[in-house]
Structures are given as C-alpha cells and as structure tokens.
C-alpha cells in the first residue's frame, strides 16, 4: 500500500491511464479488492468513478462480480456510480450479485438503488 501511495504522490504517471486491456486503474483496484487504493483513487481529481473498461465493466461491476463487499460499500458513495448500469453483454452489478450469490452485496446495492443517491 505504501508503494502505491508514494507512486501516486510522486506523480509522473497518468492517473486515468488504461492498461493494455482497456481497464482503468480504479477498475483494477476494485476488481482485486484493494479497498485502500480504491479510496485513494476516488479522492483524486480527474478520476471517473464509473469509467468502464473495454467490456463496459465499471469498477462497481468488478467489485461486485469478485465479491469485494468493502469496494461495493465505497463505490456507491460517488454520484456517477449506478448499480443498474449494464455492461456490453447486458448484466448489471445487481445481476452479478444475484448470479454469484453475494447476498450482502446484493442487499447493499438494493438499498443504494432504493434510496437513489448513487444513481444518475
């Protein structure tokens, strides 16, 4: 974690650059359950919390699909995040939570959806 923070603070890198697979750094962090990195990235200017990768998977989709509950708790706090946004083949974070049996995540997404603060 210290290495990531130092790397970000030192600068010299494109904070919104994508990998060769078209995956933004925030998505990689969410996909792999690196909640501290997700929090740091979300606070950085110019980072789009809902930017999809080449397959239209958003950071929330990645966190949900991989069962990273803490990431799912963090991401809907940001306005751009939408639990009903589908990827290129149709599934949404809500459907991933159901499909993968992530009941706690499903409840989190449903409460966000019901309250509507994170849907634009």
PEMO-V290272 format. One record per backbone hydrogen bond with DSSP energy under -1.0 kcal/mol. CO is the residue of the C=O (numbers start at 1). NH is the residue of the N-H. E is the energy in kcal/mol with one decimal. If there is no record, write none. Layout:
# PEMO-V290272
CO/NH/E ; CO/NH/E
This chain:
# PEMO-V290272
1/5/-2.4 ; 2/6/-2.6 ; 3/7/-2.6 ; 4/8/-2.5 ; 5/9/-2.8 ; 6/10/-2.7 ; 7/11/-1.3 ; 14/17/-1.6 ; 19/22/-2.2 ; 23/19/-1.8 ; 24/28/-1.8 ; 25/29/-2.3 ; 26/30/-2.5 ; 27/31/-3.0 ; 28/32/-1.7 ; 29/34/-2.6 ; 33/35/-1.5 ; 34/38/-2.2 ; 35/39/-2.6 ; 36/40/-2.1 ; 37/41/-3.0 ; 38/42/-2.6 ; 39/43/-1.2 ; 41/44/-1.2 ; 44/47/-1.4 ; 48/51/-1.3 ; 53/56/-2.1 ; 55/88/-1.6 ; 57/53/-1.8 ; 58/62/-2.3 ; 59/63/-2.6 ; 60/64/-2.5 ; 61/65/-2.9 ; 62/66/-1.9 ; 63/68/-2.8 ; 64/67/-1.6 ; 67/69/-1.4 ; 68/72/-1.8 ; 69/73/-1.9 ; 70/74/-1.8 ; 71/75/-2.6 ; 74/77/-1.5 ; 75/78/-2.1 ; 78/81/-1.8 ; 82/85/-1.7 ; 83/94/-1.6 ; 87/90/-1.7 ; 91/87/-2.3 ; 92/96/-2.4 ; 93/97/-2.4 ; 94/98/-1.7 ; 95/99/-3.0 ; 96/100/-2.7 ; 97/102/-2.2 ; 101/103/-1.6 ; 102/106/-2.7 ; 103/107/-2.3 ; 104/108/-2.1 ; 105/109/-2.7 ; 106/110/-2.6 ; 107/111/-2.3 ; 108/112/-2.1 ; 109/113/-2.6 ; 110/114/-2.9 ; 111/115/-2.1 ; 112/116/-1.6
